[in-house]
Amino acid sequence: MDAVTPPIPVDDALTVLAAAHREEWAAVVASTARLTGDLDLAEECTQEAFARAVEGWPDRGIPDRPGAWLTTVAANRARDVLRREAALRRRLPLLVTETEAETEVSWYPDDRLRLIFTCCHPAIAREAQVALTLRLVCGVSTGDIAAAFLVPETTMAARITRAKRKIAAARIPFRIPGPEELPARVSVVCEVLHLVFTVGHAPPSGEAIVRADLVDEAIALTRLVHGLLPADRAVTGLLSLMLLTDARRDTRDELLPFQDRSRWDGALIDEGLELLAAATAGPVDRYALAAAIASVHAQAPTWDDTDWARIVDLYGLLARAWPSPVVALNGAVAIGMRDGPAAGLAAVDAVAREPALQRYAYLPAARASFLADLGRWGEAADAYAEAASLAGTLAERERLQAQTADARSRAGCG
């Protein structure tokens, strides 16, 4: 084992452990899965390694390389289980891994990529792909995943279990697809990573405005895929979109019009713009178009300088490339920013009947904003109140409640 620091206070040890969880969870699960050929056992051993760290690090100190320590503990635990349960050696492994010779010539060795391509295998249902990625790759608890998808925890636990069983029953290989397979497989990985980023950037529940752990993991994994396929425009556009969006993380406690743009991360914006140029060097897809919209915001010196005509045009292209009620709603809001609140309200109302938007807080919030701009304060207050009732995070709910109170005051309702 690595050398360790002297004993430290429990709170300091737990802070380091939380960082290790964010940075190392996926690598430890993936490395252990390659050893065991069993996703359940790999997850159990990884959880035990972190539990041992919680118990031991405050008293015995923190290893110089926490990730290596955790990987070693998980691997040792897995070997103990495999030795005790000799029957596991006689049955077929739950995951198909490369032979030793194949491993030696593997053209990209990162175990986290093996894990994500396994979780995103096309034999697994899309909703299960996302859930399994959040659980195994990102280390998100089953309860939190259930909250993100607005389903009971028991339902989500069953969904994850079915996905693991599917991997075992279908003998899905624990490997990165070869070059001939990647083009057909990478689109699924991009969709899942985009959803992981979205859940982190705009959490559907909880107190945090941003789930930094999920955002950071989504970006890190997308960087890995981009390193694997640097010329793939979809991956490049997705990474650009993530960076241009995440550049505003430190100001997310304010709505976009009121954010202090001097606090935006200029290095991320520059990198995102460079990636966007590569992603748009040929035919563009939905990630490049979404990144282009983010780039317009990123390059506007102030809210008033935003090129709304360009954004409306980009949303029109995005709606054709990726038909979605949320895209349609965002495009309607952009029309209002370009043409005025009356046009915006009409555009929003035109998409308001979409079933997928009925529980989406941004719909009544958008209506409320345009109604307020039109001086229809009573209606704005009702719309803000509806949005507050649908808000997922505490911060969003409190902001909308404050806007409700302000609108009611302006309407003379007390």
Buried (B, 14 or more C-beta within 10 A) or exposed (E): EEEBBEEBEEEEBBEBBEEBBBBBBBBBBBBBBBBBBBBBBBBBBBBBBBEBBEEBBBEBBBBEBBBBBBBBBBBEBBBEBBEEEEEBEEEEBBBBBBEEEEEEEEEEEBBBBBBBBBBBBEEBBEBBBBBBBBBBBBBBEBEBBBBBBEBEBEEBBEBBBBBBEBBBEEEBBBBBBEEEEBEEBBBBBBBBBBBBBBBBBBBBBBEBBBBBBBBBBBBBBBBBBBEBBEEBBBBBBBBBBBBBBBBBBEBBEEEEEEBEBEEBBEEBBEBBBEBBEBBBEEEBBBBBBBBBBBBBBBEBEEBEEBBBEBBBBBBBBBBEBBEBBBBBBBBBBBBBBBBEBEBBBBBBEEBBEBEEBEEBBBBBBBBBBBBBBBEBBBBBBBBBBBBBBBBBBEBBBEBBBEBBBBBBEBBEEE
